[in-house]
Amino acid sequence: MIATQVFLYSSATLFFGVMVLVVFRMLASDGVKRFVDNEEGDGVEPAELPLDVRYRELLELGMIQLEPDEMALIGCGRKEDMEEVLLVTDRRAFVMTRRQGATFFAKHTFSIDKLRPIPSSAGLLGNKIVLSDGAQTAAIGSPGNTGFLADARLVVRELNTMIRQAHRTPV
């Protein structure tokens, strides 16, 4: 009888203690934040997340190991029977493809300083984004502004800016 009461009181105390901790965590300044899909929500929009968090899944599925001071900057892609993604870091560009249902991406890696600028029309829906460094060439169908991640025109513009800047900088 006494053992049952001790067990009951200790479990009730533990339960209320955990509930108090949960309430403190939810009310803390850096407490639980909710992802929302609509504009009326008060949670964190996916676009406000740091880029390394937004692109973490692509980096992991593409088996990409970034250098210690390298950052993922921008990317675009589309998901159909063949998922295609162009991911740009501050040093490299990756063209990744995988079939629907496959686990990992096949990828081509390009150094920014060896690429040539891409025509701006490549970012429009229905065109091809073709990257070539002289030794290898890879292409994906441009998702335009209908794909996931960023608008393809912005990605092409950012990549071209980085390519031109890399060509101006002496080695």
Protein Blocks (a to p, Z undefined) as FASTA:
>chain_A
ZZmmmmmmmmmmmmmmmmmmmmmmmmpmklccdddfbfkbcbdcfklpcfklmmmmmmmm
nopacdfkbccfbdcddddfbccdddddfkbccdddddehiabdcdddddfklpccddfk
lmpghiacdddehjaccddddekjmbghiafklmmmmmmmmmmmmmmpcZZ
